[in-house]
């Protein structure tokens, strides 16, 4: 049986939570999955809690998922698009958040382009902080929903072989996934061009493979990452076409494998680059399940944090 309370007041990264925390989040998410599949999808669990979603970077999917999770829990929600705010006039991060907290906000869900922004904020404001992605550092709720989706599909994460394919260097999803999967007892491999694999990745205890076919033959689950063109300041490979030829997953490759693997993608998908439409829409893909699970997992995180006050 998992612990009854999380070991932390904030969710800043997977590195700050333990296996018991993850199991508790999953058990709670199981219950919330039942809720969101009922005719009446709301519960009054966070009726007196006010949550501010502060996004300093564009993110349609994560923001919508958090907002839906908050509303399903009956929280009061404030949405704050930082790009169109006083920040562009020079206001500091702490000033901005303190102004929002003066409106009696209990929890802040924050996406920020700089690594460590959530950590910094948690030391300076009273509200609880949920990191919705900080730079190329961490994206804990994405890792939790990915691991939860593997558990739902394969029964357990422990002992499974998961390969993360693509732009590992610029991906906060990759780092959080590696930490979360290892904590749950999975074996992890990364696969991609040499230029997109961090030089010190071995220190995390992961395997490295540059040949996609070998990686796919090894794994039970393939998590295909998006190429993060917006974070790449130099060219890391000759062209998207060449990348797709070397590291793109298509139906022919999938069908030629000796076994059936599970295909995941954190989205948004560049169809025809890291994954073709016929793979994304195939029965081996759990991409839409990931989206549904994202709401349940985020409901669990918000509920468990709020119950600690």
C-alpha positions as CSV (number, residue, x, y, z in Angstrom):
1,X,0.0,0.0,0.0
2,X,1.3,3.5,-0.9
3,X,1.9,6.2,1.7
4,X,-1.1,8.4,2.5
5,X,0.7,11.7,2.0
6,X,3.2,13.0,-0.5
7,X,6.7,13.6,1.0
8,X,6.9,17.1,-0.5
9,X,4.8,20.4,-0.5
10,X,5.6,21.1,-4.2
11,X,6.0,19.2,-7.4
12,X,9.1,20.7,-8.8
13,X,10.7,17.6,-10.4
14,X,10.8,13.8,-10.4
15,X,14.1,14.0,-8.6
16,X,12.3,15.5,-5.6
17,X,9.8,12.7,-5.1
18,X,10.3,9.0,-4.2
19,X,8.7,5.8,-5.4
20,X,6.0,5.9,-2.6
21,X,5.0,9.3,-3.9
22,X,4.7,8.0,-7.4
23,X,2.6,5.0,-6.3
24,X,0.3,7.3,-4.3
25,X,-0.2,9.6,-7.3
26,X,-1.0,6.5,-9.5
27,X,-3.5,5.1,-7.0
28,X,-5.2,8.5,-6.7
29,X,-5.2,8.9,-10.5
30,X,-6.9,5.5,-10.8
31,X,-9.8,6.8,-8.7
32,X,-10.0,10.1,-10.7
33,X,-10.1,8.1,-14.0
34,X,-13.3,6.6,-12.8
35,X,-14.6,10.1,-12.0
36,X,-13.8,11.6,-15.5
37,X,-15.5,8.7,-17.2
38,X,-18.8,9.3,-15.3
39,X,-21.7,11.3,-16.6
40,X,-21.1,14.0,-14.0
41,X,-17.4,14.5,-14.2
42,X,-16.8,16.9,-11.3
43,X,-16.0,16.4,-7.7
44,X,-16.0,19.1,-5.0
45,X,-12.5,18.1,-3.7
46,X,-10.8,21.5,-4.3
47,X,-13.9,23.7,-4.0
48,X,-12.1,26.3,-1.7
49,X,-8.8,26.2,-3.5
50,X,-7.7,28.9,-6.0
51,X,-5.1,27.9,-8.6
52,X,-3.2,30.2,-10.9
53,X,-1.8,28.8,-14.2
54,X,1.2,31.0,-15.1
55,X,2.6,30.2,-18.4
56,X,5.7,32.1,-19.5
57,X,6.0,29.9,-22.6
58,X,3.2,28.9,-25.0
59,X,1.7,25.5,-24.3
60,X,-1.7,24.6,-25.5
61,X,-1.9,20.9,-24.4
62,X,-0.3,21.1,-20.9
63,X,-2.3,24.2,-20.1
64,X,-5.6,22.8,-21.2
65,X,-4.9,19.5,-19.3
66,X,-4.1,21.3,-16.1
67,X,-7.1,23.6,-16.5
68,X,-9.5,20.7,-17.1
69,X,-8.0,18.9,-14.1
70,X,-8.5,21.9,-11.9
71,X,-12.1,22.4,-13.0
72,X,-13.0,18.7,-12.6
73,X,-11.9,19.2,-9.0
74,X,-14.0,22.3,-8.6
75,X,-11.1,24.7,-8.0
76,X,-11.3,28.4,-8.8
77,X,-8.9,28.9,-11.7
78,X,-6.9,32.0,-12.8
79,X,-5.1,31.9,-16.2
80,X,-2.2,34.2,-16.7
81,X,-0.4,34.5,-20.0
82,X,2.9,36.0,-19.1
83,X,3.9,37.0,-22.6
84,X,1.1,39.6,-22.7
85,X,1.7,40.8,-19.2
86,X,3.7,43.3,-17.2
87,X,6.7,40.9,-17.5
88,X,7.2,42.4,-20.9
89,X,7.4,45.8,-19.2
90,X,10.2,44.6,-16.9
91,X,8.4,43.3,-13.8
92,X,10.2,40.5,-12.0
93,X,9.0,36.9,-11.6
94,X,8.6,37.3,-7.8
95,X,6.6,40.6,-8.2
96,X,4.3,39.0,-10.8
97,X,3.6,36.0,-8.6
98,X,3.3,38.0,-5.4
99,X,0.7,40.2,-7.1
100,X,-1.2,37.1,-8.0
101,X,-0.8,35.6,-4.5
102,X,-2.2,38.8,-3.0
103,X,-5.5,37.7,-4.7
104,X,-5.3,34.8,-2.2
105,X,-4.1,32.1,-4.6
106,X,-3.2,28.8,-2.9
107,X,-1.3,27.0,-5.7
108,X,0.7,28.1,-8.8
109,X,1.1,25.9,-11.9
110,X,4.0,27.4,-13.8
111,X,5.7,26.8,-17.1
112,X,8.9,28.8,-17.6
113,X,11.7,28.9,-20.2
114,X,14.5,28.9,-17.5
115,X,15.6,25.7,-15.6
116,X,15.0,26.0,-11.9
117,X,12.4,28.7,-12.0
118,X,9.9,26.7,-10.0
119,X,12.6,25.9,-7.4
120,X,13.5,29.6,-7.1
121,X,9.8,30.5,-6.7
122,X,9.1,27.9,-4.1
123,X,11.7,29.5,-1.8
124,X,10.2,33.0,-2.1
125,X,6.4,32.6,-2.1
126,X,4.0,30.8,0.3
127,X,1.9,29.1,-2.4
128,X,2.5,25.6,-3.5
129,X,4.3,25.3,-6.9
130,X,3.6,22.7,-9.6
131,X,6.3,22.7,-12.3
132,X,4.6,22.4,-15.7
133,X,8.0,22.5,-17.5
134,X,11.1,24.6,-16.8
135,X,13.4,25.1,-19.8
136,X,15.2,21.8,-20.8
137,X,15.2,20.7,-17.2
138,X,12.1,18.8,-16.0
139,X,8.4,18.2,-16.8
140,X,7.3,16.0,-13.9
141,X,3.6,15.6,-14.7
142,X,4.4,14.5,-18.3
143,X,6.7,11.8,-16.9
144,X,4.1,10.7,-14.4
145,X,1.3,10.4,-17.0
146,X,3.7,8.5,-19.4
147,X,4.6,6.0,-16.7
148,X,1.0,5.7,-15.6
149,X,0.0,5.0,-19.3
150,X,2.7,2.2,-19.5
151,X,1.3,0.7,-16.2
152,X,-2.2,0.9,-17.6
153,X,-1.2,-0.8,-20.9
154,X,1.3,-3.4,-19.7
155,X,0.2,-4.0,-16.1
156,X,3.4,-2.8,-14.5
157,X,6.4,-0.5,-15.2
158,X,9.0,-2.6,-13.3
159,X,11.1,-4.8,-15.6
160,X,9.9,-3.1,-18.8
161,X,12.4,-1.8,-21.4
162,X,11.6,1.7,-22.6
163,X,13.5,3.5,-25.3
164,X,13.2,7.3,-25.6
165,X,13.9,8.4,-29.2
166,X,14.8,11.8,-30.6
167,X,15.9,15.1,-29.2
168,X,17.1,14.1,-25.8
169,X,19.5,17.1,-25.5
170,X,16.7,19.7,-25.5
171,X,14.0,17.7,-23.8
172,X,12.7,18.2,-20.3
173,X,10.3,15.2,-21.0
174,X,13.3,12.9,-21.5
175,X,15.0,13.7,-18.2
176,X,11.8,13.5,-16.1
177,X,10.9,10.2,-17.9
178,X,14.3,8.6,-17.3
179,X,14.1,9.5,-13.6
180,X,10.5,8.3,-13.2
181,X,10.9,5.1,-15.1
182,X,14.1,4.1,-13.3
183,X,12.4,4.8,-9.9
184,X,9.7,2.4,-10.9
185,X,12.1,-0.3,-11.9
186,X,12.2,0.0,-15.7
187,X,15.3,-0.2,-18.0
188,X,15.8,2.9,-20.1
189,X,17.6,3.5,-23.4
190,X,17.9,6.7,-25.3
191,X,18.2,6.7,-29.1
192,X,19.0,9.5,-31.5
193,X,21.7,11.2,-33.5
194,X,25.0,11.7,-31.6
195,X,24.5,15.5,-31.7
196,X,21.1,15.2,-29.8
197,X,22.3,12.9,-27.0
198,X,23.9,14.7,-24.0
199,X,27.5,13.8,-23.5
200,X,27.1,12.9,-19.8
201,X,23.8,10.9,-20.3
202,X,25.6,7.6,-19.1
203,X,25.7,9.1,-15.6
204,X,22.0,8.6,-15.4
205,X,22.4,4.8,-15.9
206,X,20.7,4.6,-19.3
207,X,21.8,2.7,-22.4
208,X,22.6,4.7,-25.5
209,X,21.9,3.4,-29.1
210,X,22.2,5.3,-32.3
211,X,20.5,2.7,-34.5
212,X,16.7,3.0,-34.4
213,X,16.0,-0.6,-35.5
214,X,18.3,-2.1,-32.8
215,X,16.6,0.1,-30.2
216,X,13.1,-0.9,-31.3
217,X,14.1,-4.6,-31.2
218,X,15.3,-4.2,-27.6
219,X,12.4,-2.3,-26.2
220,X,8.8,-3.0,-25.0
221,X,7.8,0.6,-25.3
222,X,9.1,3.4,-27.7
223,X,8.5,7.0,-26.6
224,X,9.0,9.1,-29.7
225,X,10.0,12.7,-28.8
226,X,9.3,15.8,-30.9
227,X,12.2,17.6,-32.4
228,X,12.5,20.8,-30.4
229,X,13.3,23.2,-33.3
230,X,12.4,26.2,-31.1
231,X,15.2,25.4,-28.6
232,X,17.9,24.6,-31.2
233,X,20.2,27.5,-31.7
234,X,22.4,25.6,-34.2
235,X,21.8,22.9,-36.8
236,X,22.1,19.5,-35.1
237,X,21.3,17.4,-38.2
238,X,21.3,18.2,-41.9
239,X,17.5,18.3,-42.5
240,X,14.2,17.1,-41.1
241,X,13.9,14.8,-44.1
242,X,17.2,13.1,-43.2
243,X,16.2,12.9,-39.6
244,X,12.9,11.2,-40.6
245,X,14.8,8.7,-42.7
246,X,17.1,7.7,-39.9
247,X,14.9,8.1,-36.8
248,X,11.3,8.4,-37.9
249,X,9.0,5.5,-37.0
250,X,6.8,4.3,-39.8
251,X,4.4,1.4,-40.2
252,X,6.8,-0.7,-42.3
253,X,9.4,-0.6,-39.5
254,X,6.8,-1.4,-36.9
255,X,5.4,-4.4,-38.9
256,X,9.0,-5.8,-39.5
257,X,9.8,-6.1,-35.8
258,X,9.7,-9.6,-34.3
259,X,7.3,-8.4,-31.6
260,X,4.6,-5.9,-30.9
261,X,5.8,-2.8,-29.1
262,X,3.8,0.0,-27.5
263,X,4.2,3.4,-29.1
264,X,4.0,6.7,-27.2
265,X,4.4,10.4,-27.9
266,X,4.2,13.3,-25.5
267,X,2.9,15.6,-28.3
268,X,2.4,17.7,-30.2
269,X,3.3,15.4,-33.0
270,X,5.3,16.4,-36.1
271,X,3.5,13.8,-38.3
272,X,5.9,12.5,-40.9
273,X,9.0,13.5,-39.0
274,X,9.4,11.5,-35.8
275,X,6.3,9.4,-36.4
276,X,4.0,8.8,-39.4
277,X,0.2,9.1,-39.2
278,X,-0.4,5.4,-39.7
279,X,1.8,4.7,-36.6
280,X,0.2,7.5,-34.5
281,X,-3.2,6.2,-35.3
282,X,-2.4,2.4,-35.0
283,X,-3.6,0.1,-32.3
284,X,-0.1,-0.1,-30.9
285,X,-0.2,3.7,-30.2
286,X,-1.4,4.9,-26.8
287,X,-1.1,8.6,-27.6
288,X,-4.8,9.4,-27.0
289,X,-4.7,7.4,-23.7
290,X,-1.8,9.5,-22.6
291,X,-3.9,12.6,-23.1
292,X,-6.8,11.2,-21.1
293,X,-4.4,9.9,-18.4
294,X,-2.8,13.4,-18.2
295,X,-6.0,14.9,-16.8
296,X,-6.4,12.1,-14.2
297,X,-2.7,12.3,-13.1
298,X,-2.8,16.1,-12.9
299,X,-6.0,15.8,-10.8
300,X,-4.2,13.4,-8.5
301,X,-1.1,15.7,-8.1
302,X,-3.3,18.8,-7.4
303,X,-5.5,17.0,-5.0
304,X,-2.6,15.4,-3.0
305,X,-0.7,18.7,-2.8
306,X,-3.8,20.6,-1.7
307,X,-4.5,18.1,1.0
308,X,-1.2,19.0,2.6
309,X,-1.9,22.7,2.7
